[in-house]
């Protein structure tokens, strides 16, 4: 299936008639958008082997110094890029699938340009000078079925609301999980990943300690070896596009926070699909980790949000007996796993105790060998006693200099 997908994409890119059709479709989609510009196509000067586009020379999206010098805030560029792709994927189900730096440009506009809105699609004001985000190269475009879009929507909501069960359900809906996979184990792994990275910016995720990722890998090595996942057809180019976008946004804004950028769009989806829980305006999932933010919410500034949250908490309270029964049942079967994270100070103390235990063990071995060798020597067994004294000496050196394992 993957080979067929790559083959189809390659042949489409080699036929400029296909790219012309895509370019004109994107131009129609963004005709009323005041922040994205699609170049015009000159059909009279285009064929299957030649495509002629409007000249839209501008600042390459990875030319950070030029973007800043033009007065455009790089954070605005990252936000517009994310909002544009969220709209293409989840609203239009048709997206530009090759967002590498050579295909994206920033065109600064006069601050007084009447055709340019000073706001993003989510209503947030620009931090810097207004600009167009320009796309070129429309040979690779992705199409999503309503089923895939619905599964992706569920995954995005689950990621933003930190809901492992909903995320696993979206995996199943998307066909990512192979039949016979251990769903409880996958959910446990998902929960552990949430506990480690939820609410973190991309730079914080990038700077995570390697040992943390190794600990996670060791904890779920059975899943890594089993690999109960598959890449559905028509999914590979979307995954590639998301990977490239992640790198672009982090380059534009090293403190890029995916949770904060996606939250307004998720709120919109939750409202459109009549789902009770939603985040208050300008409050991100990461903000909810801050006790001061929670206290501010309780002051009454977001009474409507508190009502929705109260209903959500009530629903969760009703589920508590069922959850408790599940926990007790797993404990009775011996399947309950309890983890405790040791602080750095505690880990150092444990290593000291371990070293002391090893030194005590070698001291006992030294004493035993020394006494035994002395008894053998007095009994006339000089050969055995010499060997015993040598081993005792090695054990003694281990006590004095070895210090045990670190």
N, C-alpha and C positions, 0 to 999 in steps of 0.2 A: 504493500500500500504506500509506503514511504517512497519507494522507487517510482511508482506511478505518479505520485504527487510532484516529486522533483522533476520528472520528465515533462509533465504538463506545464509546470512553471517555466522551465527552460525554453520550451518551444514557444510559449506565449511571449517571453522576453525577446525572442528572435524575430517576432513579427510585429513591426511598428504599427500596423493597422490596429492591433489589439491595444497597444499603448495609447494611440490616438483616442480610441473609444473611452479608455479609462480616464484620460486627461479631461475629456469633455464632460464625462460624468462627474468627476471631482469638481470641475468648474461650476456645474449646475448646483451641486451640493453646497458649495461655499459662496454662492453668488450673493447671499445676504449677510455674509460674515464679514465684519469690519476689522477682524484681526488676522485673517488667513487669506493669502493671495495665491491663486492658481494661474500660471501663465496661459495665454491663449495659444491655440494650435492653428497653424496655417495649412489647412487640408490641401489647398491647391499646390502646395510645395512639399507634400508628404506622400510617401509610398510605403510599401511593405518593408523597404530597406532604408528609407530616409524619413526622419521626422523633423519638422521645422517648428520651433516654439518661439514665443515672444522672449526677447532678451530681458532677463530679470536679474542681471548681475547685482549682487549685494554682498553683505558680510557673511562669510561662512559661519555656521552655528558654533563651531569649535574655535573660532578666532576670538577668544575671550577678551583680549586687550582691545581689539577694535570695537567690540560690542560695548565695553565699558566707556571707551573714548567717545563713542557716539552718543552717550548719555542714556543708553538703554540699560535697565537693570537686569542682570542675568537671571535673577530669581523670577522676574516676570516672564522671561523666555521659557524657563523650565516649567512654570505653571501653565503657560498657554499650550506648550507642547503636550503636557499630560491631559489637560482639558480637551484638547482637540482629538486626541486618540480615544479618550473615553467616549466622546460623542460619536466618533466614527464607528467604534466597535459595538457599543451598546445601544445606540440609537439607529444608526444606518446599516449596521452589520456589513459594512463595506469599508475597507481601510487601506491606506498606503502601507504596503508590507515591507518596504525597503528604506527605513528612516536612517540610513547611515549619514555621516556628516557631509558627504559630498552632495546629498540631495536636499539639504535644508539650509535656508538662508534667513538672515534677519535684515529687514529693510527699514531703517529709521524714518520716521515721518515728522513733519513739522508739528510741534505741540498744538498748534491752532488748526490743524487739518480737520475740517468739519465731518469728513467721512469716517474718521477714526474715533471709536469709542475709547474713553479713558478707563474702561473697566474690563475685567476678565469675564468669561462666560458665567462664572459663579457669582458675579456681582462684586468681587473684590476690586478695589481701585488699583491702578498701576502704581508701582513704586518709582518708575523712571519715565523716560521719554516714550511716547507711543511708537508702535512699530507694526510692520506686517511680518508674519511668519510665512515664508514662501516654500512651497514644495515643488520639486521637479522629479523627473524620471518615474513614470507611472506604469512601467512594464510589469512590475510585480505588485498586484493588488489582491487582498484577501476577501473572501466572501464567507459569511457565517450563516449557517442555518438557524432558524428560530430556536431549535432545540439546543444547539451549542451556545447561542447567545443567552438562553435562559440558564444553562448550567454555569456559564461564566458570571452571570449576574449573581447567582446564589453564592458562588465562590467569593466574589468581591464583597458581598454583604457579610459573609461569614468571617472573612479576614478582618474587616473593619470593626465588627462587633465582637470579635474574639470568641467565636463559636465553633469549637472543633467538630461537634456532631454535624452541624450544618455544612461545614467544609467537606467532611467525608461524604456526606450525601451528594454534594455537588460533584465530587470526584466520580461517584457512581453514575450520576446523571450524564457526565461528560464521557464516560467510557474509559476513564484513565486507569481504573483498578481492574486487575485481572480476576477472573472467576476463582473462587476458593481462597481469596486472600483473608488474612486474619484481621478483621475489621477493628476489633478491640485493640489490637496491638498498633495498628495504624493510627487509631484515635489517640492512644497514649503518646505515640511519637509526636503527633501534631500538637497535643497539649504541651509537651515539653518544649517544642520549638516556640510556641506562643509565649511560654513563660520566660524564654530567653531573649526574644527579639521584638515582642509586641510593643509598639510605641517608640521604638528606637529610630533615629535618623539613619540614612544610608551610611554616613561617615562613622556613626557609632557601630553599626553592624559590621562595616569593613574593619574597624579597629578591635573587634572582639578578639579575646585571647584564643590562640590556636588550641590551647588545652581544653577550652570550653567545647569547641567543636569536636575534639577528639573524645571527650567524655560522652557527648551526645552520640557519637558514632559507636563507641563501645557499648553504651546502654542499649542501642537498637541495632546491633550488628546482625541480628537474625533477619531483620527487615532488609538490611543492605545486601545480605547474601541471597535472600529469597527474591528481591526485586519484584514485588507484586504489582508493578505499574507498567503501563504501555502508553505509547504516544499515538493518539487517534489520528486517522487521516485528516487532512486539512487543518491540522493543529500545529504542525512543525513550524510553518512560516510565522504564525502568530507568536509562538514562544520565542523565535529568533527576534522578531520585532520588539517584543517586550524587553528582551535582554539588551538590545541596542539602546532602547529608550532609557533604560535604567542607567546605563553608562553616560548617556548624553546629559541627563538631568543631574547626575552627581557631579559631572564636570562643570556644568553651568553653575550649580549651587552645591558646594561641598556639604552643606548642612541640609540638603534636600530631605524632607520628611514625607515619605509616601503616604503615611496615615493621614497627615493633615491635608494633603492635596486631594486625596481620594474621598475624604469624609463628606464634603458638600455634595458631591455627585451621588454618593451612597444615600445621603439623606433624601435627595430628590427621588431616587429609585424606591426607597422605602415609602415615601409619601404617595408615589404613583401606584404602588401595589398594595396600599392600605395596610401597611405593617405598623404596629403600634410603636415600637421602639425607634427612636431617632436621637441624634445628637443635637444639642441646642446650637443656634447660630454662633459661628466663630469659636466653637468649642470642639477640640479634636480629641480622638481617643487618647492621645498622649497626655492631654491636659487633665483627664480624669484620673491619672496616676498621681496628681499633685493634690495633697490635702487642702491647700489654700484654695484651689479652684473649686473643690467639692464644697468647702464652707461658703464660698461665694454663691454657689448654686442654691444652697439651702437658705440664702438670705431673701430669696423671693424674686430675684431678677429674671429667673427662667421658670416661672410657675407652670407654664404650659408643658415644658419639658419634664418638670417634676411629676406632673400628673401622668404622663405617658410612662415615665420610669416607675412610678408607683404601681401602675397596672402590671408592668413587666416583672417587678419584684414580687407582686402578689402571685403571678403565674409561677414564678420560680419557687415561691414558698409552698405552693400546692404540690410541686414536684418533689419537695424534700423527702417526704416519707418513702417515695418510690426509690429515690437515689440512695437513701440510707439502707433500704432493704437490699439493694444491689450491692452496696459496699459490704454489708454483713454477710451476704451470701458468698461473695468472693473471699472474704476472710475465712469463712467456715471451710471452703474448698481448699484453702491454702494458696489462692491465686492473688491475694492482695499484696501489692508491693509498696513498701514505705521507704521513701528516700529522705535522707538528711544531708544537707549541705554544710560542711565544716568550714569555719572561718579560717583565714590564713594563720592566725595565732594558734587556733586549735590544731591545725595541721602540723605546725612546727612542734607543738607539745607532743603530738602523737609520734612524730619522728624521733624526738628525744627519748620518749619511753621505749620505742622500738630499739634504738641503739643501746639503751641501758639493758634491755632484756637480752640482746645478743651478747653483750659483754659479760653479763652474769652467766649465760650459758657456757661461754668459752672458759670462764673462770672455774666453773664446776668441772668441765672436762679436764682442765689443767690439773686441778687438785686430785681428781680421780686417777689420772695417768701417773702423776708424781707419786702418789701413795702406792699404787699397784707396782710401779717400776721399782720402788724401794723394797717392797716385800719380795719381789722376784730376785733382786740383787742379793739380799740377805739369804735367800734360799739357794744361791749358787747358779741361778739362770741368768748369767751375765749378758748373753746375746739378746734375749727377750727384754731384759731390763734396759739395755742401751737403746733399743728401738722405742721402748716406752718413754724413756727420758727425752728422746728426739721429738716424739709427738707432743709430749708435755711442753717442751720448749716452744714448738710452733703455736700451740694453743695459748701459751703465755704471751708470746709476741702479738698474737691476735688481740688479746685483752688490752695490752699496753698501747699498741699503735693502730690496730684496725678500727676500733670504734664502732663496729657493726655496720650494717647497710644504712645508707642515707635515704 
